[in-house]
Amino acid sequence: MALSTDVTIKVPAAAVAANQPIHDEIAQPSNKLIEQLVTQHGAPLMVLDCDAVRCQYRALSNALPGVTLHFALKPLPHAAVVRTLLEEGASFDLATSGEVDLVASQGVPSERTIHTHPIKRDADIRDALEYGCNVFVVDNINELEKFIAYKESVEILVRLSFRNADAFADLSKKFGCSPAMAIEIITYAKQLGIRIKGLSFHVGSQTASPAKYVSAIEACNLVIKNVAELGLPALSTLDIGGGFPVPYSKDVLPIDEFCAPINDALAKLPDTIRVIAEPGRFIVASCVTSVASVMGQAVREGKPWYYLDDGIYGSFSGLMFDEAAYPIDSLKQEGARVESVLAGPTCDSIDVVSDAIMLPKLNNGDLIISRMMGAYTLATATDFNFFKRAEVIVLNEQIQSQVLTG
Ligand SMILES: Cc1ncc(COP(=O)(O)O)c(C=O)c1O
């Protein structure tokens, strides 16, 4: 899905020079800047700050030394994010031909990509191969057989399933196989002459505890040993997926602390194993601030209802399936707060962003600011009822290249 990249703005925020230490707190666009942007562009807006993308990428790189980070495009497939991460030296995780097109259009070298959708059409495989991406994921025999025709050019990761009911999205419910099935796939691949590069897993998005990664790494280590004992071609790669958590309304462990036990588990892998990861949410959640304006209001059953120009079918689409409790507040801070309802603009009754939020009395045109809106928001927004998606305003994209060339 192509997201609109409408406006790029350079603001004198904290520039993040190459290799500069990470600042702990990501600077958020100030209220003054938000008001200026709305005056210029109207609302709703999604304000995307590339400095936050850099900070998060560097924080996770530092927390997982030696692990190659492939940014998973799906939470925010935006060209400015791709360009920013490309400059940072990131690699990329693709799942569709649309994502292939996006990275190709931004000049990402294909060697820096992997294609990790476990279930693909032949056309998806061909599109990726044509671009030059040759690492794919399978989790069953039927999928493996799709690669017979391409066996000279592909390398395969076998995805294992580790269920995680606590994650926002338990991705192992839909994808992945057991360790026994992984051995079956690897054995059959040898017969077919298809190269198996290694194993992968995804412990579930927004996983609160590193214990899930640790047990998954231990289980994969056993499979790696088992493969060697069976005389099958040695595996060279372990892909530990995405799932790294961010603080929405609840605190999460700082990323260094979160990754410490993961690094301990990785240290027990054979030295020959190269480790990669596919973080999505962690890199982009904090880089977008959404700005919506009040387009009308009513009092219903004694409660103020404010109708916004953005809602569940737009930038807040993640509320339907992602359980993310975005920090939401009015730009206006003065006045006594009462329990209020924030509704989206469409005619559908489920289009309610919050049915119990403490707000001061708002006027039509007042602004509602929501932070941490970068992951699985714009990417899943629709044009339902012909309400246009929020315009994307890109901040701080150029500062990095100015620092590098200056
Ligand atoms: C295969 C794969 N990799 C990576 C990701 C990114 O996960 P997260 O955003 O939780 O880091 C996803 C999310 O759905 C995924 O399906």
The ligand as a Gaussian input file, in Angstrom:
#p B3LYP/6-31G(d) Opt

LIG

0 1
 C        7.255000     -11.851000       9.614000
 C        7.197000     -10.616000      10.443000
 N        8.357000      -9.997000      10.767000
 C        8.383000      -8.869000      11.490000
 C        7.211000      -8.283000      11.934000
 C        7.291000      -7.026000      12.742000
 O        6.928000      -7.286000      14.041000
 P        6.924000      -6.155000      15.157000
 O        6.260000      -4.963000      14.571000
 O        6.200000      -6.761000      16.276000
 O        8.361000      -5.866000      15.491000
 C        5.969000      -8.900000      11.660000
 C        4.721000      -8.329000      12.125000
 O        3.638000      -8.765000      11.815000
 C        5.968000     -10.103000      10.885000
 O        4.828000     -10.725000      10.549000

